[in-house]
Amino acid sequence: MTNHTDIVYVEMRFSTSLAILDLIQPITDRICGQLGYDEDTRYWIWLATQEALNNAIEHGNKMDDNKKVHLWITTENGEFRIAVKDEGEGFDMSKIPDPTKPENLLKTSGRGLFYMKSFMDRVEYINENGTTVTMIKRLQEQPS
């Protein structure tokens, strides 16, 4: 039987700053470890989370110290969810260039959303009073 009751809900709100990444990484890693993810999966989950946080800080909030970034980590219904919300103006997914197209291969930016989709099982976006990106990874079966 799977037991993922140790971590059910974590919520954080912090000022727009890239320095927060150093604090969030060990929290995310610890939760992923408690949920039974192997080291490689934990690494990929962190990269997806880091991309979402970078996007919220740099593109959503545009490095504005007066705006906040919100982070939720939850486990429910067999899923591990990480949601990141900024207080920016939102974005149009159809205007994000495909990083796999030849004309974009050598660009140094524009891969964050692609990485999130590659590393997680599902990624959802809501543009309402900012952008909320929710990344979902199925929980691992743990031995009883």
C-alpha positions as CSV (number, residue, x, y, z in Angstrom):
1,M,0.0,0.0,0.0
2,T,1.3,3.5,-0.8
3,N,1.8,5.8,2.1
4,H,2.4,9.5,1.2
5,T,0.8,11.1,4.3
6,D,4.1,12.7,5.6
7,I,3.8,15.7,3.3
8,V,0.3,16.8,2.4
9,Y,0.6,20.6,1.9
10,V,3.3,23.3,1.9
11,E,2.7,26.9,1.0
12,M,5.2,29.7,0.7
13,R,5.1,33.3,-0.4
14,F,8.3,35.3,-0.9
15,S,9.6,38.5,-2.4
16,T,10.8,38.5,-6.0
17,S,14.4,37.4,-5.7
18,L,16.5,34.6,-7.3
19,A,18.2,34.1,-3.9
20,I,15.1,32.2,-2.8
21,L,16.1,29.3,-5.0
22,D,18.9,28.3,-2.6
23,L,16.3,27.9,0.2
24,I,13.6,26.1,-1.8
25,Q,15.9,23.4,-3.4
26,P,16.6,21.5,-0.1
27,I,12.9,21.6,0.8
28,T,11.8,20.2,-2.6
29,D,14.6,17.6,-2.4
30,R,13.6,16.5,1.1
31,I,9.9,16.2,0.2
32,C,10.7,14.2,-3.0
33,G,12.9,11.9,-1.0
34,Q,10.1,11.3,1.5
35,L,7.8,10.5,-1.4
36,G,10.2,7.8,-2.6
37,Y,11.5,9.4,-5.8
38,D,15.0,8.2,-6.8
39,E,17.9,10.7,-7.1
40,D,17.5,11.2,-10.8
41,T,13.8,11.9,-10.6
42,R,14.4,14.3,-7.7
43,Y,16.9,16.2,-9.9
44,W,14.5,16.5,-12.8
45,I,11.7,17.7,-10.5
46,W,14.0,20.3,-9.1
47,L,15.0,21.5,-12.5
48,A,11.4,21.9,-13.5
49,T,10.6,23.7,-10.3
50,Q,13.7,26.0,-10.8
51,E,12.5,26.9,-14.3
52,A,9.0,27.7,-13.0
53,L,10.4,29.9,-10.2
54,N,12.9,31.6,-12.6
55,N,10.0,32.4,-15.0
56,A,7.9,33.8,-12.2
57,I,10.7,36.0,-10.9
58,E,12.2,37.2,-14.1
59,H,9.4,37.1,-16.7
60,G,6.2,37.3,-14.6
61,N,7.2,39.7,-11.9
62,K,10.0,41.3,-14.0
63,M,12.3,41.3,-10.9
64,D,9.9,43.8,-9.1
65,D,10.7,43.6,-5.4
66,N,7.1,44.8,-4.6
67,K,5.6,41.6,-6.2
68,K,5.5,38.2,-4.6
69,V,6.0,34.7,-5.8
70,H,3.7,32.0,-4.4
71,L,4.7,28.3,-4.1
72,W,2.4,25.4,-3.2
73,I,3.6,21.8,-2.9
74,T,0.8,19.2,-2.4
75,T,0.3,15.5,-2.6
76,E,-3.1,14.1,-3.2
77,N,-4.9,11.5,-5.3
78,G,-1.7,9.8,-6.2
79,E,-0.1,13.0,-7.5
80,F,2.7,15.3,-6.4
81,R,2.0,18.8,-7.4
82,I,4.1,21.9,-7.4
83,A,2.4,25.2,-8.3
84,V,4.2,28.5,-8.8
85,K,2.3,31.8,-9.2
86,D,3.6,35.2,-10.1
87,E,1.9,38.6,-9.9
88,G,2.7,39.7,-13.4
89,E,0.6,40.3,-16.5
90,G,0.5,36.7,-17.7
91,F,1.6,35.4,-21.1
92,D,0.2,33.9,-24.3
93,M,1.4,30.3,-24.7
94,S,0.9,30.5,-28.5
95,K,3.6,33.2,-28.6
96,I,6.3,31.1,-26.9
97,P,8.7,29.9,-29.6
98,D,9.3,26.2,-30.0
99,P,12.9,25.6,-28.8
100,T,13.2,22.4,-30.9
101,K,12.8,24.3,-34.2
102,P,16.1,24.8,-36.1
103,E,15.9,28.6,-35.8
104,N,15.7,28.4,-32.0
105,L,18.3,25.6,-31.3
106,L,21.1,28.0,-30.5
107,K,19.2,30.5,-28.5
108,T,20.3,30.7,-24.9
109,S,16.8,31.2,-23.5
110,G,13.2,30.0,-24.2
111,R,13.6,26.4,-23.0
112,G,12.0,26.6,-19.5
113,L,8.5,25.6,-20.5
114,F,9.9,22.8,-22.7
115,Y,11.9,21.5,-19.8
116,M,9.0,21.5,-17.4
117,K,6.9,19.5,-19.8
118,S,9.7,17.1,-20.4
119,F,10.5,16.4,-16.8
120,M,7.0,16.3,-15.3
121,D,4.0,14.1,-16.2
122,R,1.7,17.1,-16.8
123,V,2.0,20.9,-16.8
124,E,-1.0,23.2,-16.5
125,Y,-1.2,27.0,-16.9
126,I,-3.7,29.5,-15.6
127,N,-3.4,33.3,-16.5
128,E,-5.5,35.0,-13.9
129,N,-4.1,37.8,-11.8
130,G,-0.7,36.6,-12.8
131,T,0.3,33.2,-14.1
132,T,0.1,30.0,-12.2
133,V,2.1,27.0,-13.5
134,T,1.2,23.7,-11.9
135,M,3.5,20.8,-12.5
136,I,2.3,17.2,-11.7
137,K,4.3,14.0,-11.2
138,R,2.7,10.7,-10.4
139,L,3.6,9.4,-7.0
140,Q,5.9,6.4,-6.8
141,E,4.6,3.1,-5.3
142,Q,6.5,2.6,-2.0
143,P,7.0,-0.9,-0.5
144,S,4.9,-1.6,2.6
